[in-house]
Amino acid sequence: MQVIRDRIELIKGKRETLLQLLEQPNLGTLRIDVNQALEEMDDLLEEFERTFPVE
C-alpha cells in the first residue's frame, strides 16, 4: 500500500508541471489536452482518496 501511496504522491507532483504548462502563452490547441489531463488527474486522485482514505 505504501508503494501505491508513493506513486500517487509522484503523480501529484507532476500535476504542478501541467499547471505551469498552462501558463505558457503559445500552447494553442494543446491547452485543451492539458486541461483535460488535469481534470482526469483530479478525478482519479479524488477517487483514490475516497477508496483508500488516509488512516
mmCIF entry with sequence, helices, sheets and N, C-alpha, C, O atoms, coordinates in Angstrom:
data_MODEL
# 
_entry.id   MODEL 
# 
_entity.id                         1 
_entity.type                       polymer 
_entity.pdbx_number_of_molecules   1 
# 
_entity_poly.entity_id                      1 
_entity_poly.type                           'polypeptide(L)' 
_entity_poly.nstd_linkage                   no 
_entity_poly.nstd_monomer                   no 
_entity_poly.pdbx_seq_one_letter_code       MQVIRDRIELIKGKRETLLQLLEQPNLGTLRIDVNQALEEMDDLLEEFERTFPVE 
_entity_poly.pdbx_seq_one_letter_code_can   MQVIRDRIELIKGKRETLLQLLEQPNLGTLRIDVNQALEEMDDLLEEFERTFPVE 
_entity_poly.pdbx_strand_id                 A 
# 
loop_
_entity_poly_seq.entity_id 
_entity_poly_seq.num 
_entity_poly_seq.mon_id 
_entity_poly_seq.hetero 
1 1  MET n 
1 2  GLN n 
1 3  VAL n 
1 4  ILE n 
1 5  ARG n 
1 6  ASP n 
1 7  ARG n 
1 8  ILE n 
1 9  GLU n 
1 10 LEU n 
1 11 ILE n 
1 12 LYS n 
1 13 GLY n 
1 14 LYS n 
1 15 ARG n 
1 16 GLU n 
1 17 THR n 
1 18 LEU n 
1 19 LEU n 
1 20 GLN n 
1 21 LEU n 
1 22 LEU n 
1 23 GLU n 
1 24 GLN n 
1 25 PRO n 
1 26 ASN n 
1 27 LEU n 
1 28 GLY n 
1 29 THR n 
1 30 LEU n 
1 31 ARG n 
1 32 ILE n 
1 33 ASP n 
1 34 VAL n 
1 35 ASN n 
1 36 GLN n 
1 37 ALA n 
1 38 LEU n 
1 39 GLU n 
1 40 GLU n 
1 41 MET n 
1 42 ASP n 
1 43 ASP n 
1 44 LEU n 
1 45 LEU n 
1 46 GLU n 
1 47 GLU n 
1 48 PHE n 
1 49 GLU n 
1 50 ARG n 
1 51 THR n 
1 52 PHE n 
1 53 PRO n 
1 54 VAL n 
1 55 GLU n 
# 
_struct_asym.id          A 
_struct_asym.entity_id   1 
# 
loop_
_struct_conf.conf_type_id 
_struct_conf.id 
_struct_conf.pdbx_PDB_helix_id 
_struct_conf.beg_label_comp_id 
_struct_conf.beg_label_asym_id 
_struct_conf.beg_label_seq_id 
_struct_conf.pdbx_beg_PDB_ins_code 
_struct_conf.end_label_comp_id 
_struct_conf.end_label_asym_id 
_struct_conf.end_label_seq_id 
_struct_conf.pdbx_end_PDB_ins_code 
_struct_conf.beg_auth_comp_id 
_struct_conf.beg_auth_asym_id 
_struct_conf.beg_auth_seq_id 
_struct_conf.end_auth_comp_id 
_struct_conf.end_auth_asym_id 
_struct_conf.end_auth_seq_id 
_struct_conf.pdbx_PDB_helix_class 
_struct_conf.details 
_struct_conf.pdbx_PDB_helix_length 
HELX_P HELX_P1 AA1 GLN A 2  ? LEU A 22 ? GLN A 2  LEU A 22 1 ? 21 
HELX_P HELX_P2 AA2 LEU A 30 ? THR A 51 ? LEU A 30 THR A 51 1 ? 22 
# 
_struct_conf_type.id          HELX_P 
_struct_conf_type.criteria    ? 
_struct_conf_type.reference   ? 
# 
loop_
_atom_site.group_PDB 
_atom_site.id 
_atom_site.type_symbol 
_atom_site.label_atom_id 
_atom_site.label_alt_id 
_atom_site.label_comp_id 
_atom_site.label_asym_id 
_atom_site.label_entity_id 
_atom_site.label_seq_id 
_atom_site.pdbx_PDB_ins_code 
_atom_site.Cartn_x 
_atom_site.Cartn_y 
_atom_site.Cartn_z 
_atom_site.occupancy 
_atom_site.B_iso_or_equiv 
_atom_site.pdbx_formal_charge 
_atom_site.auth_seq_id 
_atom_site.auth_comp_id 
_atom_site.auth_asym_id 
_atom_site.auth_atom_id 
_atom_site.pdbx_PDB_model_num 
ATOM 1   N N  . MET A 1 1  ? 0.824   -1.191 0.000   1.00 0.00 ? 1  MET A N  1 
ATOM 2   C CA . MET A 1 1  ? 0.000   0.000  0.000   1.00 0.00 ? 1  MET A CA 1 
ATOM 3   C C  . MET A 1 1  ? 0.870   1.257  0.000   1.00 0.00 ? 1  MET A C  1 
ATOM 4   O O  . MET A 1 1  ? 0.522   2.261  -0.622  1.00 0.00 ? 1  MET A O  1 
ATOM 5   N N  . GLN A 1 2  ? 1.988   1.196  0.692   1.00 0.00 ? 2  GLN A N  1 
ATOM 6   C CA . GLN A 1 2  ? 2.866   2.363  0.755   1.00 0.00 ? 2  GLN A CA 1 
ATOM 7   C C  . GLN A 1 2  ? 3.455   2.681  -0.620  1.00 0.00 ? 2  GLN A C  1 
ATOM 8   O O  . GLN A 1 2  ? 3.640   3.849  -0.961  1.00 0.00 ? 2  GLN A O  1 
ATOM 9   N N  . VAL A 1 3  ? 3.745   1.661  -1.398  1.00 0.00 ? 3  VAL A N  1 
ATOM 10  C CA . VAL A 1 3  ? 4.273   1.881  -2.754  1.00 0.00 ? 3  VAL A CA 1 
ATOM 11  C C  . VAL A 1 3  ? 3.245   2.629  -3.601  1.00 0.00 ? 3  VAL A C  1 
ATOM 12  O O  . VAL A 1 3  ? 3.596   3.539  -4.353  1.00 0.00 ? 3  VAL A O  1 
ATOM 13  N N  . ILE A 1 4  ? 1.987   2.246  -3.478  1.00 0.00 ? 4  ILE A N  1 
ATOM 14  C CA . ILE A 1 4  ? 0.925   2.918  -4.231  1.00 0.00 ? 4  ILE A CA 1 
ATOM 15  C C  . ILE A 1 4  ? 0.815   4.374  -3.785  1.00 0.00 ? 4  ILE A C  1 
ATOM 16  O O  . ILE A 1 4  ? 0.699   5.269  -4.622  1.00 0.00 ? 4  ILE A O  1 
ATOM 17  N N  . ARG A 1 5  ? 0.850   4.616  -2.488  1.00 0.00 ? 5  ARG A N  1 
ATOM 18  C CA . ARG A 1 5  ? 0.762   5.992  -1.980  1.00 0.00 ? 5  ARG A CA 1 
ATOM 19  C C  . ARG A 1 5  ? 1.952   6.824  -2.472  1.00 0.00 ? 5  ARG A C  1 
ATOM 20  O O  . ARG A 1 5  ? 1.792   7.998  -2.808  1.00 0.00 ? 5  ARG A O  1 
ATOM 21  N N  . ASP A 1 6  ? 3.131   6.226  -2.514  1.00 0.00 ? 6  ASP A N  1 
ATOM 22  C CA . ASP A 1 6  ? 4.311   6.935  -3.010  1.00 0.00 ? 6  ASP A CA 1 
ATOM 23  C C  . ASP A 1 6  ? 4.140   7.315  -4.475  1.00 0.00 ? 6  ASP A C  1 
ATOM 24  O O  . ASP A 1 6  ? 4.525   8.409  -4.890  1.00 0.00 ? 6  ASP A O  1 
ATOM 25  N N  . ARG A 1 7  ? 3.572   6.422  -5.243  1.00 0.00 ? 7  ARG A N  1 
ATOM 26  C CA . ARG A 1 7  ? 3.352   6.702  -6.671  1.00 0.00 ? 7  ARG A CA 1 
ATOM 27  C C  . ARG A 1 7  ? 2.296   7.789  -6.858  1.00 0.00 ? 7  ARG A C  1 
ATOM 28  O O  . ARG A 1 7  ? 2.407   8.616  -7.763  1.00 0.00 ? 7  ARG A O  1 
ATOM 29  N N  . ILE A 1 8  ? 1.283   7.789  -6.010  1.00 0.00 ? 8  ILE A N  1 
ATOM 30  C CA . ILE A 1 8  ? 0.252   8.831  -6.072  1.00 0.00 ? 8  ILE A CA 1 
ATOM 31  C C  . ILE A 1 8  ? 0.887   10.184 -5.769  1.00 0.00 ? 8  ILE A C  1 
ATOM 32  O O  . ILE A 1 8  ? 0.560   11.175 -6.421  1.00 0.00 ? 8  ILE A O  1 
ATOM 33  N N  . GLU A 1 9  ? 1.771   10.240 -4.809  1.00 0.00 ? 9  GLU A N  1 
ATOM 34  C CA . GLU A 1 9  ? 2.459   11.498 -4.492  1.00 0.00 ? 9  GLU A CA 1 
ATOM 35  C C  . GLU A 1 9  ? 3.309   11.958 -5.674  1.00 0.00 ? 9  GLU A C  1 
ATOM 36  O O  . GLU A 1 9  ? 3.410   13.158 -5.930  1.00 0.00 ? 9  GLU A O  1 
ATOM 37  N N  . LEU A 1 10 ? 3.906   11.043 -6.379  1.00 0.00 ? 10 LEU A N  1 
ATOM 38  C CA . LEU A 1 10 ? 4.674   11.374 -7.580  1.00 0.00 ? 10 LEU A CA 1 
ATOM 39  C C  . LEU A 1 10 ? 3.764   11.980 -8.643  1.00 0.00 ? 10 LEU A C  1 
ATOM 40  O O  . LEU A 1 10 ? 4.129   12.957 -9.297  1.00 0.00 ? 10 LEU A O  1 
ATOM 41  N N  . ILE A 1 11 ? 2.588   11.401 -8.812  1.00 0.00 ? 11 ILE A N  1 
ATOM 42  C CA . ILE A 1 11 ? 1.609   11.921 -9.775  1.00 0.00 ? 11 ILE A CA 1 
ATOM 43  C C  . ILE A 1 11 ? 1.163   13.317 -9.365  1.00 0.00 ? 11 ILE A C  1 
ATOM 44  O O  . ILE A 1 11 ? 1.029   14.199 -10.213 1.00 0.00 ? 11 ILE A O  1 
ATOM 45  N N  . LYS A 1 12 ? 0.934   13.525 -8.083  1.00 0.00 ? 12 LYS A N  1 
ATOM 46  C CA . LYS A 1 12 ? 0.537   14.852 -7.610  1.00 0.00 ? 12 LYS A CA 1 
ATOM 47  C C  . LYS A 1 12 ? 1.608   15.891 -7.943  1.00 0.00 ? 12 LYS A C  1 
ATOM 48  O O  . LYS A 1 12 ? 1.291   17.036 -8.263  1.00 0.00 ? 12 LYS A O  1 
ATOM 49  N N  . GLY A 1 13 ? 2.862   15.489 -7.866  1.00 0.00 ? 13 GLY A N  1 
ATOM 50  C CA . GLY A 1 13 ? 3.958   16.388 -8.220  1.00 0.00 ? 13 GLY A CA 1 
ATOM 51  C C  . GLY A 1 13 ? 3.946   16.748 -9.701  1.00 0.00 ? 13 GLY A C  1 
ATOM 52  O O  . GLY A 1 13 ? 4.276   17.874 -10.070 1.00 0.00 ? 13 GLY A O  1 
ATOM 53  N N  . LYS A 1 14 ? 3.574   15.815 -10.531 1.00 0.00 ? 14 LYS A N  1 
ATOM 54  C CA . LYS A 1 14 ? 3.516   16.072 -11.970 1.00 0.00 ? 14 LYS A CA 1 
ATOM 55  C C  . LYS A 1 14 ? 2.347   16.987 -12.323 1.00 0.00 ? 14 LYS A C  1 
ATOM 56  O O  . LYS A 1 14 ? 2.367   17.649 -13.361 1.00 0.00 ? 14 LYS A O  1 
ATOM 57  N N  . ARG A 1 15 ? 1.345   17.025 -11.477 1.00 0.00 ? 15 ARG A N  1 
ATOM 58  C CA . ARG A 1 15 ? 0.207   17.922 -11.704 1.00 0.00 ? 15 ARG A CA 1 
ATOM 59  C C  . ARG A 1 15 ? 0.678   19.371 -11.745 1.00 0.00 ? 15 ARG A C  1 
ATOM 60  O O  . ARG A 1 15 ? 0.191   20.167 -12.548 1.00 0.00 ? 15 ARG A O  1 
ATOM 61  N N  . GLU A 1 16 ? 1.609   19.702 -10.891 1.00 0.00 ? 16 GLU A N  1 
ATOM 62  C CA . GLU A 1 16 ? 2.145   21.065 -10.857 1.00 0.00 ? 16 GLU A CA 1 
ATOM 63  C C  . GLU A 1 16 ? 2.808   21.415 -12.194 1.00 0.00 ? 16 GLU A C  1 
ATOM 64  O O  . GLU A 1 16 ? 2.727   22.557 -12.646 1.00 0.00 ? 16 GLU A O  1 
ATOM 65  N N  . THR A 1 17 ? 3.449   20.454 -12.813 1.00 0.00 ? 17 THR A N  1 
ATOM 66  C CA . THR A 1 17 ? 4.061   20.681 -14.124 1.00 0.00 ? 17 THR A CA 1 
ATOM 67  C C  . THR A 1 17 ? 3.006   21.025 -15.164 1.00 0.00 ? 17 THR A C  1 
ATOM 68  O O  . THR A 1 17 ? 3.218   21.909 -15.994 1.00 0.00 ? 17 THR A O  1 
ATOM 69  N N  . LEU A 1 18 ? 1.881   20.339 -15.127 1.00 0.00 ? 18 LEU A N  1 
ATOM 70  C CA . LEU A 1 18 ? 0.794   20.636 -16.063 1.00 0.00 ? 18 LEU A CA 1 
ATOM 71  C C  . LEU A 1 18 ? 0.253   22.046 -15.825 1.00 0.00 ? 18 LEU A C  1 
ATOM 72  O O  . LEU A 1 18 ? -0.057  22.762 -16.777 1.00 0.00 ? 18 LEU A O  1 
ATOM 73  N N  . LEU A 1 19 ? 0.140   22.441 -14.566 1.00 0.00 ? 19 LEU A N  1 
ATOM 74  C CA . LEU A 1 19 ? -0.335  23.792 -14.259 1.00 0.00 ? 19 LEU A CA 1 
ATOM 75  C C  . LEU A 1 19 ? 0.628   24.849 -14.806 1.00 0.00 ? 19 LEU A C  1 
ATOM 76  O O  . LEU A 1 19 ? 0.196   25.879 -15.324 1.00 0.00 ? 19 LEU A O  1 
ATOM 77  N N  . GLN A 1 20 ? 1.908   24.595 -14.690 1.00 0.00 ? 20 GLN A N  1 
ATOM 78  C CA . GLN A 1 20 ? 2.902   25.522 -15.232 1.00 0.00 ? 20 GLN A CA 1 
ATOM 79  C C  . GLN A 1 20 ? 2.814   25.573 -16.754 1.00 0.00 ? 20 GLN A C  1 
ATOM 80  O O  . GLN A 1 20 ? 2.982   26.633 -17.357 1.00 0.00 ? 20 GLN A O  1 
ATOM 81  N N  . LEU A 1 21 ? 2.555   24.441 -17.360 1.00 0.00 ? 21 LEU A N  1 
ATOM 82  C CA . LEU A 1 21 ? 2.422   24.385 -18.809 1.00 0.00 ? 21 LEU A CA 1 
ATOM 83  C C  . LEU A 1 21 ? 1.249   25.248 -19.275 1.00 0.00 ? 21 LEU A C  1 
ATOM 84  O O  . LEU A 1 21 ? 1.333   25.898 -20.317 1.00 0.00 ? 21 LEU A O  1 
ATOM 85  N N  . LEU A 1 22 ? 0.166   25.255 -18.514 1.00 0.00 ? 22 LEU A N  1 
ATOM 86  C CA . LEU A 1 22 ? -0.999  26.063 -18.873 1.00 0.00 ? 22 LEU A CA 1 
ATOM 87  C C  . LEU A 1 22 ? -0.684  27.560 -18.903 1.00 0.00 ? 22 LEU A C  1 
ATOM 88  O O  . LEU A 1 22 ? -1.361  28.325 -19.590 1.00 0.00 ? 22 LEU A O  1 
ATOM 89  N N  . GLU A 1 23 ? 0.326   27.970 -18.171 1.00 0.00 ? 23 GLU A N  1 
ATOM 90  C CA . GLU A 1 23 ? 0.692   29.380 -18.121 1.00 0.00 ? 23 GLU A CA 1 
ATOM 91  C C  . GLU A 1 23 ? 1.430   29.840 -19.375 1.00 0.00 ? 23 GLU A C  1 
ATOM 92  O O  . GLU A 1 23 ? 1.619   31.039 -19.585 1.00 0.00 ? 23 GLU A O  1 
ATOM 93  N N  . GLN A 1 24 ? 1.846   28.888 -20.206 1.00 0.00 ? 24 GLN A N  1 
ATOM 94  C CA . GLN A 1 24 ? 2.566   29.237 -21.426 1.00 0.00 ? 24 GLN A CA 1 
ATOM 95  C C  . GLN A 1 24 ? 1.610   29.850 -22.444 1.00 0.00 ? 24 GLN A C  1 
ATOM 96  O O  . GLN A 1 24 ? 0.557   29.277 -22.722 1.00 0.00 ? 24 GLN A O  1 
ATOM 97  N N  . PRO A 1 25 ? 1.958   30.994 -22.996 1.00 0.00 ? 25 PRO A N  1 
ATOM 98  C CA . PRO A 1 25 ? 1.050   31.676 -23.905 1.00 0.00 ? 25 PRO A CA 1 
ATOM 99  C C  . PRO A 1 25 ? 0.951   31.038 -25.298 1.00 0.00 ? 25 PRO A C  1 
ATOM 100 O O  . PRO A 1 25 ? 0.013   31.333 -26.038 1.00 0.00 ? 25 PRO A O  1 
ATOM 101 N N  . ASN A 1 26 ? 1.882   30.189 -25.658 1.00 0.00 ? 26 ASN A N  1 
ATOM 102 C CA . ASN A 1 26 ? 1.927   29.650 -27.019 1.00 0.00 ? 26 ASN A CA 1 
ATOM 103 C C  . ASN A 1 26 ? 1.454   28.199 -27.121 1.00 0.00 ? 26 ASN A C  1 
ATOM 104 O O  . ASN A 1 26 ? 1.915   27.464 -27.994 1.00 0.00 ? 26 ASN A O  1 
ATOM 105 N N  . LEU A 1 27 ? 0.557   27.782 -26.260 1.00 0.00 ? 27 LEU A N  1 
ATOM 106 C CA . LEU A 1 27 ? 0.093   26.391 -26.266 1.00 0.00 ? 27 LEU A CA 1 
ATOM 107 C C  . LEU A 1 27 ? -0.841  26.079 -27.429 1.00 0.00 ? 27 LEU A C  1 
ATOM 108 O O  . LEU A 1 27 ? -0.841  24.963 -27.949 1.00 0.00 ? 27 LEU A O  1 
ATOM 109 N N  . GLY A 1 28 ? -1.618  27.043 -27.825 1.00 0.00 ? 28 GLY A N  1 
ATOM 110 C CA . GLY A 1 28 ? -2.575  26.803 -28.904 1.00 0.00 ? 28 GLY A CA 1 
ATOM 111 C C  . GLY A 1 28 ? -3.602  25.763 -28.488 1.00 0.00 ? 28 GLY A C  1 
ATOM 112 O O  . GLY A 1 28 ? -4.118  25.799 -27.371 1.00 0.00 ? 28 GLY A O  1 
ATOM 113 N N  . THR A 1 29 ? -3.898  24.830 -29.400 1.00 0.00 ? 29 THR A N  1 
ATOM 114 C CA . THR A 1 29 ? -4.927  23.829 -29.118 1.00 0.00 ? 29 THR A CA 1 
ATOM 115 C C  . THR A 1 29 ? -4.461  22.779 -28.112 1.00 0.00 ? 29 THR A C  1 
ATOM 116 O O  . THR A 1 29 ? -5.274  22.011 -27.597 1.00 0.00 ? 29 THR A O  1 
ATOM 117 N N  . LEU A 1 30 ? -3.172  22.743 -27.832 1.00 0.00 ? 30 LEU A N  1 
ATOM 118 C CA . LEU A 1 30 ? -2.666  21.812 -26.815 1.00 0.00 ? 30 LEU A CA 1 
ATOM 119 C C  . LEU A 1 30 ? -3.245  22.143 -25.444 1.00 0.00 ? 30 LEU A C  1 
ATOM 120 O O  . LEU A 1 30 ? -3.320  21.280 -24.569 1.00 0.00 ? 30 LEU A O  1 
ATOM 121 N N  . ARG A 1 31 ? -3.649  23.384 -25.262 1.00 0.00 ? 31 ARG A N  1 
ATOM 122 C CA . ARG A 1 31 ? -4.252  23.813 -23.987 1.00 0.00 ? 31 ARG A CA 1 
ATOM 123 C C  . ARG A 1 31 ? -5.455  22.943 -23.632 1.00 0.00 ? 31 ARG A C  1 
ATOM 124 O O  . ARG A 1 31 ? -5.670  22.630 -22.461 1.00 0.00 ? 31 ARG A O  1 
ATOM 125 N N  . ILE A 1 32 ? -6.240  22.552 -24.637 1.00 0.00 ? 32 ILE A N  1 
ATOM 126 C CA . ILE A 1 32 ? -7.412  21.697 -24.410 1.00 0.00 ? 32 ILE A CA 1 
ATOM 127 C C  . ILE A 1 32 ? -6.984  20.356 -23.820 1.00 0.00 ? 32 ILE A C  1 
ATOM 128 O O  . ILE A 1 32 ? -7.602  19.856 -22.880 1.00 0.00 ? 32 ILE A O  1 
ATOM 129 N N  . ASP A 1 33 ? -5.924  19.780 -24.378 1.00 0.00 ? 33 ASP A N  1 
ATOM 130 C CA . ASP A 1 33 ? -5.433  18.484 -23.890 1.00 0.00 ? 33 ASP A CA 1 
ATOM 131 C C  . ASP A 1 33 ? -4.875  18.592 -22.477 1.00 0.00 ? 33 ASP A C  1 
ATOM 132 O O  . ASP A 1 33 ? -5.083  17.701 -21.653 1.00 0.00 ? 33 ASP A O  1 
ATOM 133 N N  . VAL A 1 34 ? -4.173  19.671 -22.199 1.00 0.00 ? 34 VAL A N  1 
ATOM 134 C CA . VAL A 1 34 ? -3.614  19.857 -20.857 1.00 0.00 ? 34 VAL A CA 1 
ATOM 135 C C  . VAL A 1 34 ? -4.743  20.021 -19.844 1.00 0.00 ? 34 VAL A C  1 
ATOM 136 O O  . VAL A 1 34 ? -4.693  19.447 -18.756 1.00 0.00 ? 34 VAL A O  1 
ATOM 137 N N  . ASN A 1 35 ? -5.756  20.800 -20.199 1.00 0.00 ? 35 ASN A N  1 
ATOM 138 C CA . ASN A 1 35 ? -6.910  20.953 -19.306 1.00 0.00 ? 35 ASN A CA 1 
ATOM 139 C C  . ASN A 1 35 ? -7.596  19.616 -19.054 1.00 0.00 ? 35 ASN A C  1 
ATOM 140 O O  . ASN A 1 35 ? -7.963  19.309 -17.920 1.00 0.00 ? 35 ASN A O  1 
ATOM 141 N N  . GLN A 1 36 ? -7.767  18.831 -20.093 1.00 0.00 ? 36 GLN A N  1 
ATOM 142 C CA . GLN A 1 36 ? -8.407  17.526 -19.944 1.00 0.00 ? 36 GLN A CA 1 
ATOM 143 C C  . GLN A 1 36 ? -7.562  16.606 -19.065 1.00 0.00 ? 36 GLN A C  1 
ATOM 144 O O  . GLN A 1 36 ? -8.095  15.881 -18.225 1.00 0.00 ? 36 GLN A O  1 
ATOM 145 N N  . ALA A 1 37 ? -6.258  16.639 -19.258 1.00 0.00 ? 37 ALA A N  1 
ATOM 146 C CA . ALA A 1 37 ? -5.365  15.813 -18.430 1.00 0.00 ? 37 ALA A CA 1 
ATOM 147 C C  . ALA A 1 37 ? -5.491  16.206 -16.961 1.00 0.00 ? 37 ALA A C  1 
ATOM 148 O O  . ALA A 1 37 ? -5.529  15.341 -16.087 1.00 0.00 ? 37 ALA A O  1 
ATOM 149 N N  . LEU A 1 38 ? -5.555  17.502 -16.690 1.00 0.00 ? 38 LEU A N  1 
ATOM 150 C CA . LEU A 1 38 ? -5.707  17.960 -15.310 1.00 0.00 ? 38 LEU A CA 1 
ATOM 151 C C  . LEU A 1 38 ? -7.031  17.501 -14.709 1.00 0.00 ? 38 LEU A C  1 
ATOM 152 O O  . LEU A 1 38 ? -7.074  17.053 -13.564 1.00 0.00 ? 38 LEU A O  1 
ATOM 153 N N  . GLU A 1 39 ? -8.097  17.611 -15.472 1.00 0.00 ? 39 GLU A N  1 
ATOM 154 C CA . GLU A 1 39 ? -9.404  17.185 -14.977 1.00 0.00 ? 39 GLU A CA 1 
ATOM 155 C C  . GLU A 1 39 ? -9.418  15.690 -14.667 1.00 0.00 ? 39 GLU A C  1 
ATOM 156 O O  . GLU A 1 39 ? -9.922  15.268 -13.626 1.00 0.00 ? 39 GLU A O  1 
ATOM 157 N N  . GLU A 1 40 ? -8.866  14.904 -15.571 1.00 0.00 ? 40 GLU A N  1 
ATOM 158 C CA . GLU A 1 40 ? -8.843  13.454 -15.361 1.00 0.00 ? 40 GLU A CA 1 
ATOM 159 C C  . GLU A 1 40 ? -7.949  13.087 -14.192 1.00 0.00 ? 40 GLU A C  1 
ATOM 160 O O  . GLU A 1 40 ? -8.284  12.194 -13.413 1.00 0.00 ? 40 GLU A O  1 
ATOM 161 N N  . MET A 1 41 ? -6.818  13.764 -14.060 1.00 0.00 ? 41 MET A N  1 
ATOM 162 C CA . MET A 1 41 ? -5.919  13.505 -12.949 1.00 0.00 ? 41 MET A CA 1 
ATOM 163 C C  . MET A 1 41 ? -6.608  13.828 -11.629 1.00 0.00 ? 41 MET A C  1 
ATOM 164 O O  . MET A 1 41 ? -6.514  13.062 -10.670 1.00 0.00 ? 41 MET A O  1 
ATOM 165 N N  . ASP A 1 42 ? -7.302  14.968 -11.581 1.00 0.00 ? 42 ASP A N  1 
ATOM 166 C CA . ASP A 1 42 ? -8.016  15.347 -10.358 1.00 0.00 ? 42 ASP A CA 1 
ATOM 167 C C  . ASP A 1 42 ? -9.094  14.323 -10.007 1.00 0.00 ? 42 ASP A C  1 
ATOM 168 O O  . ASP A 1 42 ? -9.257  13.964 -8.841  1.00 0.00 ? 42 ASP A O  1 
ATOM 169 N N  . ASP A 1 43 ? -9.826  13.856 -11.014 1.00 0.00 ? 43 ASP A N  1 
ATOM 170 C CA . ASP A 1 43 ? -10.855 12.843 -10.778 1.00 0.00 ? 43 ASP A CA 1 
ATOM 171 C C  . ASP A 1 43 ? -10.249 11.561 -10.216 1.00 0.00 ? 43 ASP A C  1 
ATOM 172 O O  . ASP A 1 43 ? -10.773 10.985 -9.263  1.00 0.00 ? 43 ASP A O  1 
ATOM 173 N N  . LEU A 1 44 ? -9.150  11.121 -10.806 1.00 0.00 ? 44 LEU A N  1 
ATOM 174 C CA . LEU A 1 44 ? -8.510  9.891  -10.335 1.00 0.00 ? 44 LEU A CA 1 
ATOM 175 C C  . LEU A 1 44 ? -7.949  10.044 -8.923  1.00 0.00 ? 44 LEU A C  1 
ATOM 176 O O  . LEU A 1 44 ? -8.042  9.122  -8.114  1.00 0.00 ? 44 LEU A O  1 
ATOM 177 N N  . LEU A 1 45 ? -7.372  11.201 -8.629  1.00 0.00 ? 45 LEU A N  1 
ATOM 178 C CA . LEU A 1 45 ? -6.837  11.425 -7.288  1.00 0.00 ? 45 LEU A CA 1 
ATOM 179 C C  . LEU A 1 45 ? -7.951  11.460 -6.249  1.00 0.00 ? 45 LEU A C  1 
ATOM 180 O O  . LEU A 1 45 ? -7.796  10.927 -5.150  1.00 0.00 ? 45 LEU A O  1 
ATOM 181 N N  . GLU A 1 46 ? -9.072  12.086 -6.595  1.00 0.00 ? 46 GLU A N  1 
ATOM 182 C CA . GLU A 1 46 ? -10.214 12.105 -5.677  1.00 0.00 ? 46 GLU A CA 1 
ATOM 183 C C  . GLU A 1 46 ? -10.743 10.693 -5.444  1.00 0.00 ? 46 GLU A C  1 
ATOM 184 O O  . GLU A 1 46 ? -11.057 10.316 -4.315  1.00 0.00 ? 46 GLU A O  1 
ATOM 185 N N  . GLU A 1 47 ? -10.838 9.927  -6.509  1.00 0.00 ? 47 GLU A N  1 
ATOM 186 C CA . GLU A 1 47 ? -11.333 8.555  -6.383  1.00 0.00 ? 47 GLU A CA 1 
ATOM 187 C C  . GLU A 1 47 ? -10.392 7.716  -5.526  1.00 0.00 ? 47 GLU A C  1 
ATOM 188 O O  . GLU A 1 47 ? -10.845 6.903  -4.720  1.00 0.00 ? 47 GLU A O  1 
ATOM 189 N N  . PHE A 1 48 ? -9.098  7.905  -5.694  1.00 0.00 ? 48 PHE A N  1 
ATOM 190 C CA . PHE A 1 48 ? -8.128  7.182  -4.890  1.00 0.00 ? 48 PHE A CA 1 
ATOM 191 C C  . PHE A 1 48 ? -8.303  7.522  -3.411  1.00 0.00 ? 48 PHE A C  1 
ATOM 192 O O  . PHE A 1 48 ? -8.292  6.637  -2.556  1.00 0.00 ? 48 PHE A O  1 
ATOM 193 N N  . GLU A 1 49 ? -8.466  8.820  -3.117  1.00 0.00 ? 49 GLU A N  1 
ATOM 194 C CA . GLU A 1 49 ? -8.621  9.238  -1.719  1.00 0.00 ? 49 GLU A CA 1 
ATOM 195 C C  . GLU A 1 49 ? -9.917  8.696  -1.108  1.00 0.00 ? 49 GLU A C  1 
ATOM 196 O O  . GLU A 1 49 ? -9.955  8.371  0.079   1.00 0.00 ? 49 GLU A O  1 
ATOM 197 N N  . ARG A 1 50 ? -10.968 8.599  -1.907  1.00 0.00 ? 50 ARG A N  1 
ATOM 198 C CA . ARG A 1 50 ? -12.229 8.021  -1.396  1.00 0.00 ? 50 ARG A CA 1 
ATOM 199 C C  . ARG A 1 50 ? -12.071 6.519  -1.149  1.00 0.00 ? 50 ARG A C  1 
ATOM 200 O O  . ARG A 1 50 ? -12.588 5.986  -0.167  1.00 0.00 ? 50 ARG A O  1 
ATOM 201 N N  . THR A 1 51 ? -11.360 5.852  -2.039  1.00 0.00 ? 51 THR A N  1 
ATOM 202 C CA . THR A 1 51 ? -11.213 4.402  -1.939  1.00 0.00 ? 51 THR A CA 1 
ATOM 203 C C  . THR A 1 51 ? -10.225 4.016  -0.840  1.00 0.00 ? 51 THR A C  1 
ATOM 204 O O  . THR A 1 51 ? -10.443 3.043  -0.118  1.00 0.00 ? 51 THR A O  1 
ATOM 205 N N  . PHE A 1 52 ? -9.149  4.776  -0.716  1.00 0.00 ? 52 PHE A N  1 
ATOM 206 C CA . PHE A 1 52 ? -8.112  4.478  0.265   1.00 0.00 ? 52 PHE A CA 1 
ATOM 207 C C  . PHE A 1 52 ? -7.876  5.718  1.125   1.00 0.00 ? 52 PHE A C  1 
ATOM 208 O O  . PHE A 1 52 ? -6.862  6.397  0.965   1.00 0.00 ? 52 PHE A O  1 
ATOM 209 N N  . PRO A 1 53 ? -8.798  6.015  2.033   1.00 0.00 ? 53 PRO A N  1 
ATOM 210 C CA . PRO A 1 53 ? -8.622  7.206  2.873   1.00 0.00 ? 53 PRO A CA 1 
ATOM 211 C C  . PRO A 1 53 ? -7.388  7.077  3.765   1.00 0.00 ? 53 PRO A C  1 
ATOM 212 O O  . PRO A 1 53 ? -6.985  5.977  4.142   1.00 0.00 ? 53 PRO A O  1 
ATOM 213 N N  . VAL A 1 54 ? -6.808  8.214  4.089   1.00 0.00 ? 54 VAL A N  1 
ATOM 214 C CA . VAL A 1 54 ? -5.645  8.225  4.974   1.00 0.00 ? 54 VAL A CA 1 
ATOM 215 C C  . VAL A 1 54 ? -6.091  7.775  6.348   1.00 0.00 ? 54 VAL A C  1 
ATOM 216 O O  . VAL A 1 54 ? -7.069  8.280  6.900   1.00 0.00 ? 54 VAL A O  1 
ATOM 217 N N  . GLU A 1 55 ? -5.374  6.839  6.880   1.00 0.00 ? 55 GLU A N  1 
ATOM 218 C CA . GLU A 1 55 ? -5.769  6.259  8.183   1.00 0.00 ? 55 GLU A CA 1 
ATOM 219 C C  . GLU A 1 55 ? -5.192  7.034  9.328   1.00 0.00 ? 55 GLU A C  1 
ATOM 220 O O  . GLU A 1 55 ? -5.423  6.687  10.487  1.00 0.00 ? 55 GLU A O  1 
# 
